Amino acid sequence: MAAARKVIFIVIGLACFVAGTIGIFLPILPTMPLYLLAGICLANGSDRLSAWFGSTSFYAQHVASIKAGEGMTMRAKVTSFITICALLGLGFYMMRRTPAKWILVAVAVFHAWLFFVHLPTREA
């Protein structure tokens, strides 16, 4: 049963990675959330990958405090949110003639809720 679970996580992780990579070129696909989901799934599907990712400086700086329940610093929240909004704004501008652009607005609202309501804020 554990082996089947790991295979499912690896398949989902690879699918999210491919979709995220396509999202680099198609603004309607949210690249970063798909890459994060891919990372989570691949880490759950492979003990070796999980150990490697846990030892990286990116993990130590950006993920470890969130995983420990401490949250993000306000500076990290604002910086991340501004970056996400800038990229979504570019996609919104490029999609100005289609109603699908409002999906990007929904994604921005979700990120605002996630960063400023759901995730706790910790001291720097």
PEZI-V810894 format. One record per residue. RES is the residue in three letters. OMEGA is omega in whole degrees, -180 to 180 (NA if undefined). D_LAST is the distance of its C-alpha to the last C-alpha in whole Angstrom. Layout:
BEGIN
res->RES omega->OMEGA d_last->D_LAST
res->RES omega->OMEGA d_last->D_LAST
END
This chain:
BEGIN
res->MET omega->-179 d_last->42
res->ALA omega->-180 d_last->39
res->ALA omega->179 d_last->40
res->ALA omega->179 d_last->41
res->ARG omega->180 d_last->38
res->LYS omega->179 d_last->36
res->VAL omega->179 d_last->38
res->ILE omega->178 d_last->37
res->PHE omega->-180 d_last->34
res->ILE omega->179 d_last->35
res->VAL omega->178 d_last->37
res->ILE omega->179 d_last->34
res->GLY omega->179 d_last->32
res->LEU omega->178 d_last->34
res->ALA omega->178 d_last->35
res->CYS omega->178 d_last->32
res->PHE omega->179 d_last->31
res->VAL omega->180 d_last->35
res->ALA omega->178 d_last->34
res->GLY omega->178 d_last->31
res->THR omega->175 d_last->32
res->ILE omega->180 d_last->35
res->GLY omega->175 d_last->32
res->ILE omega->-176 d_last->31
res->PHE omega->179 d_last->35
res->LEU omega->-174 d_last->35
res->PRO omega->-177 d_last->33
res->ILE omega->178 d_last->34
res->LEU omega->-179 d_last->32
res->PRO omega->-174 d_last->28
res->THR omega->-173 d_last->27
res->MET omega->178 d_last->24
res->PRO omega->178 d_last->24
res->LEU omega->176 d_last->27
res->TYR omega->178 d_last->26
res->LEU omega->177 d_last->23
res->LEU omega->177 d_last->26
res->ALA omega->179 d_last->28
res->GLY omega->179 d_last->26
res->ILE omega->-179 d_last->25
res->CYS omega->-180 d_last->29
res->LEU omega->177 d_last->30
res->ALA omega->177 d_last->27
res->ASN omega->-180 d_last->29
res->GLY omega->-177 d_last->33
res->SER omega->178 d_last->32
res->ASP omega->-179 d_last->31
res->ARG omega->178 d_last->31
res->LEU omega->179 d_last->29
res->SER omega->179 d_last->26
res->ALA omega->179 d_last->26
res->TRP omega->-177 d_last->26
res->PHE omega->178 d_last->23
res->GLY omega->-179 d_last->21
res->SER omega->-178 d_last->21
res->THR omega->179 d_last->20
res->SER omega->177 d_last->17
res->PHE omega->179 d_last->16
res->TYR omega->-178 d_last->16
res->ALA omega->-176 d_last->14
res->GLN omega->-169 d_last->11
res->HIS omega->-171 d_last->12
res->VAL omega->-173 d_last->14
res->ALA omega->-178 d_last->14
res->SER omega->178 d_last->11
res->ILE omega->-180 d_last->13
res->LYS omega->179 d_last->16
res->ALA omega->179 d_last->15
res->GLY omega->-179 d_last->15
res->GLU omega->179 d_last->11
res->GLY omega->-178 d_last->11
res->MET omega->173 d_last->9
res->THR omega->180 d_last->6
res->MET omega->178 d_last->8
res->ARG omega->179 d_last->8
res->ALA omega->178 d_last->9
res->LYS omega->-177 d_last->12
res->VAL omega->180 d_last->13
res->THR omega->179 d_last->14
res->SER omega->-178 d_last->15
res->PHE omega->178 d_last->17
res->ILE omega->178 d_last->19
res->THR omega->180 d_last->20
res->ILE omega->-180 d_last->21
res->CYS omega->178 d_last->23
res->ALA omega->180 d_last->24
res->LEU omega->176 d_last->26
res->LEU omega->177 d_last->27
res->GLY omega->176 d_last->29
res->LEU omega->177 d_last->30
res->GLY omega->179 d_last->32
res->PHE omega->179 d_last->33
res->TYR omega->-178 d_last->35
res->MET omega->-178 d_last->36
res->MET omega->-170 d_last->37
res->ARG omega->-177 d_last->39
res->ARG omega->-180 d_last->42
res->THR omega->179 d_last->41
res->PRO omega->-180 d_last->40
res->ALA omega->180 d_last->38
res->LYS omega->-178 d_last->35
res->TRP omega->173 d_last->34
res->ILE omega->179 d_last->33
res->LEU omega->176 d_last->30
res->VAL omega->178 d_last->30
res->ALA omega->178 d_last->29
res->VAL omega->178 d_last->27
res->ALA omega->178 d_last->25
res->VAL omega->177 d_last->25
res->PHE omega->179 d_last->24
res->HIS omega->177 d_last->21
res->ALA omega->178 d_last->20
res->TRP omega->-177 d_last->21
res->LEU omega->-176 d_last->19
res->PHE omega->-168 d_last->16
res->PHE omega->178 d_last->16
res->VAL omega->-172 d_last->18
res->HIS omega->-177 d_last->18
res->LEU omega->178 d_last->15
res->PRO omega->178 d_last->13
res->THR omega->179 d_last->9
res->ARG omega->178 d_last->7
res->GLU omega->-179 d_last->4
res->ALA omega->NA d_last->0
END
